[in-house]
Amino acid sequence: MNKYFATTPIYYVNDVPHIGHTYTTVAADVITRFWKLKGYDARLLTGTDEHGAKIVEAAKAHGESPQQYSDKIAREFRKSWDSLNIDYVRFIRTTDEDHIKTAQEFLQKLYDNGAIDAKPRLYEGLYCVSCEKFWKLEDLKDGLCPDHLKPPIKHSEENYYFNLSKYQAQLIDLISTDKIKVGPQTRKNEILGKLKLGLEDISISRANLDWGIPLPFDPDHTSYVWIEALINYYTYGKPNGSWPANLHLVGKDILWFHSVIWPAMLLAINEELPKAVFAHGFFSINGQKMSKTLGNVIKPADLVEKYGVDGTRCVILAAFPFGEDGDFSFDNLDAIYTSHLANGLGNLVARVAKLCENSGFEANEKVTHFDPEVEKLLSEFKFNEALSWIWRIIQRADQRVNETQPWKLDGVDLKEVLDELVSLILDVAYNLQPFLPETSEKILKQFSGKVAAQSPLFPRINS
């Protein structure tokens, strides 16, 4: 059986999950379900990133040990993904024993292959604790970390270095020829542009931080959090026959780590490379950056309470093109839910089911494949376009109901119209399975055999 292995980033446990994490995870789940429905052994890996200075700080602020704090937040992530019907094969944590072992074996291989300097050297640079990233002066925004708008701290210590600069030419070749597909195109161009400016060797260890994975060749140092975190994909993928990953789905802020540093690490140990890395954009909430201070952080539970599980999965991916920056507002999400789900799909299914029930109609058609256009759009991560295509099928069915007025028909004429309408509904339900797994299953069952009306699929919401 063909395999498909997709990953989300492992989310940092400095705080509980929000709509940003939800957006990435639902998208990855939709893609994985799509490939599974196409007959692939499709697996999704997600989890949490639990080491580093920021976790020590967050745990301290909560009066807990880093492990206690990580356990608590990891539970929140897992609970959120279960509530959203995310079909993951494993929820991996960087504090898991097998990950610690794999990370140390990987780092030892890097060292043995000469990809890590034999001895540590002095590192001096600007370090943002909030994103656990080193920044160059020219990449700062008015002297601040561009992601967190906080001044980085001057950091100086003896670190081990990974010889990233060695892999510049190879990486340019791999990405420009799509041996590693980096998407969308704008991000690929950015990565190639930056690569052509040259690569510097990077620090891969910390000397004064206990909350991390000790380097196997020098236990006085722990692995820099980003380096060992990337290895999580390999921790699951390699022993379970899923490596290499078909897709690393990430936010654009961590694309460099996944499209440059991670492939270089794999090249250094002669391992197979991920086939694709796709980065989605940033988004705002009602035109403002999401922040605790502004009180506009949207949690997964807020969305599920308002739109239901399938409703949430659908509205966030329909809101704007995946890969681009966008804005989430409850007004917009409400409008999508009402027009496409409650008044669109839900209303159509209710109308046709009632007509079928009243006439004793029996459905015997089965849909077994995706619409070619939906298949093409989903394989290109164009979620909102795939949904728009499916909404057009719903509109066509509504139009046919209004044109044919089946409530005025009987006999062969009525059967012909109901056959056509049920066929369109089954087509819609099949194509929506990756987005709306529970709802699609309900519809496919409802229109199998003797059709009966059921309770509304999408109750009206209070705006």
C-alpha positions as CSV (number, residue, x, y, z in Angstrom):
1,M,0.0,0.0,0.0
2,N,1.3,3.5,-0.8
3,K,2.1,5.6,2.2
4,Y,1.5,9.3,3.0
5,F,3.1,10.7,6.1
6,A,2.2,14.2,7.2
7,T,3.3,16.2,10.2
8,T,2.2,19.4,12.0
9,P,4.9,21.3,13.9
10,I,5.2,20.2,17.4
11,Y,3.7,23.0,19.4
12,Y,5.6,24.8,22.1
13,V,4.1,24.3,25.5
14,N,4.6,27.8,26.8
15,D,0.9,28.3,26.5
16,V,-2.5,26.6,25.8
17,P,-3.7,25.9,22.2
18,H,-5.3,28.7,20.2
19,I,-6.8,29.2,16.8
20,G,-3.4,29.4,15.2
21,H,-2.5,25.9,16.3
22,T,-6.0,24.8,15.4
23,Y,-5.7,26.1,11.8
24,T,-2.5,24.2,11.1
25,T,-3.7,21.0,12.7
26,V,-7.1,20.9,11.0
27,A,-5.4,21.6,7.6
28,A,-3.0,18.7,8.2
29,D,-5.8,16.4,9.2
30,V,-7.9,17.3,6.1
31,I,-4.9,16.5,3.9
32,T,-4.2,13.2,5.7
33,R,-7.9,12.1,5.6
34,F,-7.9,13.0,1.8
35,W,-5.0,10.6,1.1
36,K,-6.5,7.9,3.4
37,L,-9.7,8.1,1.4
38,K,-7.6,7.6,-1.8
39,G,-6.5,4.3,-0.4
40,Y,-3.1,5.3,1.1
41,D,-1.7,4.3,4.4
42,A,-1.9,7.9,5.5
43,R,-0.7,9.0,8.9
44,L,-0.6,12.3,10.7
45,L,1.9,13.1,13.5
46,T,1.4,15.9,15.9
47,G,2.6,16.7,19.4
48,T,4.4,19.1,21.7
49,D,7.8,20.7,22.0
50,E,8.7,20.8,25.7
51,H,12.3,21.8,26.2
52,G,14.2,25.2,26.3
53,A,14.6,28.4,28.4
54,K,11.0,29.6,27.7
55,I,9.5,26.5,29.2
56,V,11.6,26.9,32.3
57,E,10.4,30.6,32.6
58,A,6.7,29.6,32.0
59,A,6.9,26.8,34.6
60,K,8.5,29.0,37.2
61,A,5.7,31.6,36.7
62,H,3.1,28.9,37.4
63,G,5.0,27.6,40.4
64,E,5.6,24.2,38.7
65,S,8.6,22.1,37.6
66,P,9.2,22.2,33.8
67,Q,8.0,18.5,33.6
68,Q,4.8,19.2,35.6
69,Y,4.0,22.3,33.5
70,S,4.7,20.4,30.2
71,D,2.5,17.5,31.2
72,K,-0.4,19.9,32.0
73,I,-0.1,21.9,28.7
74,A,0.4,18.7,26.6
75,R,-2.9,17.4,28.0
76,E,-4.6,20.6,26.8
77,F,-3.3,20.2,23.3
78,R,-4.3,16.5,23.2
79,K,-7.8,17.3,24.5
80,S,-8.2,20.0,21.9
81,W,-7.2,17.8,19.0
82,D,-9.5,15.0,20.2
83,S,-12.4,17.5,20.5
84,L,-11.8,18.5,16.8
85,N,-11.7,14.8,15.6
86,I,-8.0,15.0,14.6
87,D,-7.1,11.6,13.4
88,Y,-3.4,11.5,14.5
89,V,-1.4,8.3,14.5
90,R,0.6,9.5,17.5
91,F,0.8,12.5,19.8
92,I,4.6,12.8,20.3
93,R,6.3,14.8,23.0
94,T,10.0,15.8,23.1
95,T,10.1,14.5,26.7
96,D,9.2,11.0,25.5
97,E,11.9,8.4,26.1
98,D,12.1,7.2,22.5
99,H,12.5,10.8,21.3
100,I,15.3,11.5,23.8
101,K,17.1,8.3,22.7
102,T,16.6,9.0,18.9
103,A,17.6,12.6,19.2
104,Q,20.9,11.6,21.0
105,E,21.6,8.9,18.4
106,F,21.0,11.4,15.6
107,L,23.2,14.0,17.2
108,Q,25.9,11.4,17.7
109,K,25.8,10.5,14.0
110,L,26.1,14.2,13.1
111,Y,29.2,14.4,15.4
112,D,30.7,11.2,14.1
113,N,30.2,12.3,10.5
114,G,32.1,15.6,11.2
115,A,29.0,17.7,10.7
116,I,29.4,19.1,14.2
117,D,32.7,20.7,15.3
118,A,34.8,18.5,17.5
119,K,35.0,21.2,20.2
120,P,32.7,24.0,21.3
121,R,33.5,27.6,20.3
122,L,32.4,30.9,21.6
123,Y,29.1,32.1,20.4
124,E,28.0,35.7,20.8
125,G,24.7,36.8,19.4
126,L,21.2,38.2,19.9
127,Y,18.7,35.7,21.3
128,C,14.9,36.0,21.6
129,V,13.7,33.8,24.5
130,S,10.1,34.1,23.3
131,C,10.8,32.2,20.1
132,E,14.1,30.5,21.2
133,K,15.8,31.9,18.1
134,F,19.1,33.6,17.4
135,W,18.7,36.7,15.2
136,K,21.0,38.7,13.1
137,L,21.1,42.5,13.7
138,E,19.9,43.2,10.1
139,D,16.9,40.9,10.6
140,L,15.5,42.7,13.6
141,K,12.7,45.2,13.3
142,D,13.7,48.5,14.9
143,G,16.0,46.5,17.2
144,L,13.2,44.0,18.1
145,C,12.4,40.4,17.3
146,P,10.1,40.7,14.3
147,D,7.9,37.8,15.6
148,H,7.5,39.0,19.2
149,L,8.4,42.7,19.0
150,K,10.6,42.3,22.1
151,P,14.3,43.2,22.3
152,P,16.5,40.1,22.1
153,I,19.1,39.5,24.8
154,K,22.9,39.5,24.1
155,H,23.9,36.0,24.6
156,S,27.5,34.7,24.9
157,E,28.6,31.2,25.7
158,E,30.6,28.2,24.4
159,N,28.5,26.2,22.0
160,Y,28.9,23.3,19.6
161,Y,28.3,24.3,15.9
162,F,26.6,22.4,13.1
163,N,28.4,23.1,9.8
164,L,25.3,24.3,7.9
165,S,27.4,26.3,5.4
166,K,28.6,23.1,3.8
167,Y,25.1,22.3,2.4
168,Q,24.4,25.6,0.6
169,A,24.8,24.4,-3.0
170,Q,23.0,21.1,-2.3
171,L,20.0,22.8,-0.7
172,I,19.7,25.3,-3.6
173,D,19.7,22.4,-6.1
174,L,17.2,20.3,-4.1
175,I,14.7,23.2,-3.6
176,S,15.0,24.8,-7.0
177,T,14.4,21.4,-8.7
178,D,11.5,20.5,-6.4
179,K,13.3,17.5,-5.0
180,I,12.1,19.1,-1.8
181,K,9.0,21.0,-2.8
182,V,8.7,24.2,-0.8
183,G,5.4,26.0,-1.1
184,P,3.7,28.2,-1.8
185,Q,5.8,29.6,-4.6
186,T,6.4,33.0,-2.9
187,R,7.9,31.2,0.1
188,K,10.0,29.0,-2.1
189,N,11.4,32.2,-3.8
190,E,12.2,33.7,-0.4
191,I,14.0,30.6,0.8
192,L,16.1,30.4,-2.4
193,G,16.9,34.1,-2.2
194,K,18.1,33.8,1.3
195,L,20.1,30.6,0.6
196,K,21.9,32.4,-2.3
197,L,23.1,35.0,0.1
198,G,25.1,32.3,1.9
199,L,24.8,30.2,4.9
200,E,26.6,30.4,8.3
201,D,27.3,27.6,10.7
202,I,24.8,27.5,13.5
203,S,25.0,26.9,17.3
204,I,23.3,23.6,18.2
205,S,23.8,23.5,22.0
206,R,23.4,25.4,25.2
207,A,25.9,25.2,28.0
208,N,23.9,26.5,31.0
209,L,20.4,25.1,30.5
210,D,19.5,21.8,32.2
211,W,16.0,21.5,30.8
212,G,16.9,19.8,27.5
213,I,18.4,16.7,26.0
214,P,22.1,16.3,26.9
215,L,24.5,16.0,24.0
216,P,25.7,12.3,23.9
217,F,29.3,13.4,23.2
218,D,29.4,16.1,25.9
219,P,26.8,15.9,28.6
220,D,27.7,19.3,30.0
221,H,25.8,20.7,27.0
222,T,22.1,20.2,26.1
223,S,20.8,20.3,22.5
224,Y,19.5,23.6,21.3
225,V,15.7,23.1,21.5
226,W,15.0,23.7,17.8
227,I,17.6,21.1,16.7
228,E,16.2,18.2,18.8
229,A,12.6,19.3,18.2
230,L,13.0,18.8,14.4
231,I,14.1,15.2,15.0
232,N,10.7,14.3,16.4
233,Y,9.4,13.6,12.9
234,Y,12.2,11.0,12.5
235,T,11.6,9.6,16.0
236,Y,8.2,8.4,14.8
237,G,8.7,8.1,11.1
238,K,11.8,5.9,10.9
239,P,11.0,2.9,13.1
240,N,7.4,2.9,11.9
241,G,8.2,2.6,8.2
242,S,6.8,6.1,7.4
243,W,10.0,7.9,6.6
244,P,10.6,10.1,4.6
245,A,7.8,12.5,5.4
246,N,5.6,13.4,2.5
247,L,4.6,16.7,4.0
248,H,5.8,19.0,6.8
249,L,3.0,21.6,7.3
250,V,4.2,24.7,9.1
251,G,3.7,28.4,9.7
252,K,5.8,30.7,7.6
253,D,7.8,31.8,10.7
254,I,9.4,28.3,11.0
255,L,9.8,27.5,7.3
256,W,13.6,28.2,7.4
257,F,14.1,25.5,10.1
258,H,12.1,23.0,8.1
259,S,13.3,23.7,4.6
260,V,17.0,24.5,5.2
261,I,18.3,23.4,8.7
262,W,16.3,20.1,8.9
263,P,17.2,18.9,5.3
264,A,20.9,19.8,6.0
265,M,20.8,17.7,9.2
266,L,19.4,14.7,7.2
267,L,21.9,15.2,4.4
268,A,24.7,15.1,7.1
269,I,23.6,11.6,8.2
270,N,22.9,10.4,4.7
271,E,19.2,10.0,5.4
272,E,16.2,10.5,3.0
273,L,14.7,14.0,2.8
274,P,11.1,15.2,3.3
275,K,9.3,15.4,0.0
276,A,7.5,18.7,0.7
277,V,7.3,21.6,3.2
278,F,4.3,23.9,2.9
279,A,4.0,27.1,4.9
280,H,0.8,28.9,5.7
281,G,0.6,32.6,6.4
282,F,0.0,34.6,9.5
283,F,-3.4,36.0,10.4
284,S,-5.0,38.6,12.6
285,I,-8.2,38.7,14.6
286,N,-10.6,41.4,13.5
287,G,-7.6,43.2,12.0
288,Q,-5.4,43.0,15.1
289,K,-2.6,40.7,16.1
290,M,-3.8,38.0,18.5
291,S,-2.6,38.7,22.0
292,K,-3.5,38.0,25.7
293,T,-3.2,41.7,26.4
294,L,-5.9,42.6,23.8
295,G,-8.0,39.7,25.1
296,N,-8.6,38.4,21.5
297,V,-7.1,34.9,21.8
298,I,-9.5,32.4,20.3
299,K,-9.3,28.9,21.8
300,P,-10.4,25.7,20.0
301,A,-13.2,25.2,22.6
302,D,-14.6,28.6,21.8
303,L,-15.0,27.6,18.1
304,V,-16.4,24.1,18.8
305,E,-19.0,25.6,21.2
306,K,-20.2,28.0,18.6
307,Y,-19.9,26.0,15.3
308,G,-19.7,22.4,16.4
309,V,-16.7,20.1,15.5
310,D,-17.3,19.8,11.7
311,G,-18.5,23.4,11.5
312,T,-15.2,24.6,13.1
313,R,-13.1,22.5,10.8
314,C,-14.9,23.9,7.8
315,V,-15.2,27.6,8.6
316,I,-11.6,28.2,9.5
317,L,-10.3,26.7,6.2
318,A,-13.0,28.5,4.1
319,A,-12.1,31.9,5.6
320,F,-9.1,32.7,3.3
321,P,-6.6,31.1,0.9
322,F,-4.3,28.7,2.7
323,G,-0.7,29.9,2.4
324,E,-1.6,33.5,2.5
325,D,-2.0,35.9,5.4
326,G,-5.6,36.5,6.4
327,D,-7.9,37.8,9.1
328,F,-10.3,35.8,11.3
329,S,-13.4,37.5,12.6
330,F,-16.4,35.9,14.2
331,D,-18.6,38.0,11.8
332,N,-16.9,36.4,8.8
333,L,-16.9,32.9,10.3
334,D,-20.6,33.3,11.3
335,A,-21.4,34.3,7.7
336,I,-19.6,31.2,6.3
337,Y,-21.3,28.9,8.7
338,T,-24.8,30.3,8.1
339,S,-24.6,30.6,4.3
340,H,-22.7,27.5,3.4
341,L,-23.5,25.0,6.2
342,A,-26.9,25.9,7.8
343,N,-28.6,27.5,4.8
344,G,-26.6,25.7,2.2
345,L,-25.7,22.0,2.9
346,G,-28.0,21.6,5.9
347,N,-31.0,23.0,4.2
348,L,-30.5,21.1,1.0
349,V,-30.2,17.8,2.8
350,A,-33.3,18.5,4.9
351,R,-35.4,19.5,1.9
352,V,-34.4,16.5,-0.3
353,A,-34.6,14.0,2.6
354,K,-38.2,15.1,3.4
355,L,-39.2,14.8,-0.3
356,C,-37.7,11.3,-0.4
357,E,-39.4,10.3,2.9
358,N,-42.8,11.5,1.6
359,S,-42.5,9.5,-1.6
360,G,-40.9,6.4,0.0
361,F,-37.8,6.9,-2.2
362,E,-35.0,4.4,-1.8
363,A,-31.4,5.4,-2.6
364,N,-29.0,2.8,-4.0
365,E,-26.2,4.9,-5.6
366,K,-22.7,4.9,-4.1
367,V,-20.0,7.5,-4.8
368,T,-16.5,6.0,-4.6
369,H,-14.1,8.8,-5.7
370,F,-13.4,12.5,-5.4
371,D,-14.5,15.0,-8.0
372,P,-11.3,15.5,-10.2
373,E,-11.3,19.3,-9.5
374,V,-11.6,18.8,-5.7
375,E,-8.9,16.2,-5.9
376,K,-6.6,18.6,-7.8
377,L,-7.3,21.5,-5.4
378,L,-6.8,19.4,-2.2
379,S,-3.5,18.0,-3.5
380,E,-2.4,21.7,-3.9
381,F,-3.6,22.7,-0.4
382,K,-6.2,25.0,-1.9
383,F,-8.8,24.3,0.8
384,N,-11.0,27.3,0.4
385,E,-11.2,26.8,-3.4
386,A,-12.1,23.1,-3.0
387,L,-14.9,24.1,-0.6
388,S,-16.1,26.8,-3.0
389,W,-16.2,24.1,-5.8
390,I,-18.4,21.9,-3.5
391,W,-20.6,24.8,-2.6
392,R,-21.3,25.3,-6.3
393,I,-22.6,21.7,-6.5
394,I,-24.9,22.5,-3.6
395,Q,-26.2,25.6,-5.4
396,R,-26.8,23.6,-8.5
397,A,-28.9,21.1,-6.5
398,D,-30.9,24.0,-4.9
399,Q,-31.5,25.4,-8.3
400,R,-32.8,22.0,-9.6
401,V,-35.2,21.8,-6.6
402,N,-36.5,25.3,-7.5
403,E,-36.7,24.5,-11.2
404,T,-38.3,21.1,-11.0
405,Q,-40.6,21.7,-8.0
406,P,-40.6,17.9,-7.1
407,W,-43.4,18.4,-4.5
408,K,-45.7,18.8,-7.6
409,L,-44.5,15.6,-9.3
410,D,-45.1,11.9,-8.9
411,G,-44.3,8.6,-10.4
412,V,-41.4,8.4,-12.9
413,D,-41.0,12.2,-13.1
414,L,-40.5,12.4,-9.4
415,K,-38.1,9.5,-9.3
416,E,-35.9,11.0,-12.0
417,V,-35.7,14.3,-10.1
418,L,-35.0,12.7,-6.8
419,D,-32.3,10.4,-8.4
420,E,-30.6,13.5,-9.7
421,L,-30.8,15.4,-6.4
422,V,-29.7,12.4,-4.3
423,S,-26.8,11.9,-6.7
424,L,-25.6,15.5,-6.2
425,I,-26.0,15.2,-2.4
426,L,-23.9,12.0,-2.3
427,D,-21.3,13.7,-4.5
428,V,-21.1,16.6,-2.0
429,A,-21.0,14.3,1.0
430,Y,-18.1,12.2,-0.4
431,N,-16.1,15.3,-1.4
432,L,-16.6,16.9,2.0
433,Q,-15.4,13.9,4.0
434,P,-11.9,15.2,4.8
435,F,-13.4,18.5,6.1
436,L,-16.6,17.2,7.7
437,P,-16.0,13.5,8.6
438,E,-18.9,13.1,11.0
439,T,-21.5,15.1,8.9
440,S,-20.5,13.4,5.7
441,E,-20.9,9.9,7.3
442,K,-24.4,10.9,8.5
443,I,-25.4,12.1,5.0
444,L,-24.0,9.0,3.3
445,K,-25.9,6.8,5.7
446,Q,-29.1,8.9,5.5
447,F,-29.1,8.5,1.6
448,S,-28.4,4.8,1.6
449,G,-31.5,2.7,1.3
450,K,-34.9,4.1,2.4
451,V,-34.4,7.8,3.0
452,A,-35.9,9.5,6.1
453,A,-35.7,13.1,7.4
454,Q,-33.5,13.7,10.4
455,S,-32.7,16.5,12.8
456,P,-30.9,19.6,11.3
457,L,-27.2,19.0,10.5
458,F,-26.2,22.6,11.3
459,P,-28.4,24.3,13.9
460,R,-28.7,28.1,13.6
461,I,-26.2,30.1,15.6
462,N,-26.6,33.1,17.8
463,S,-24.3,35.8,16.3
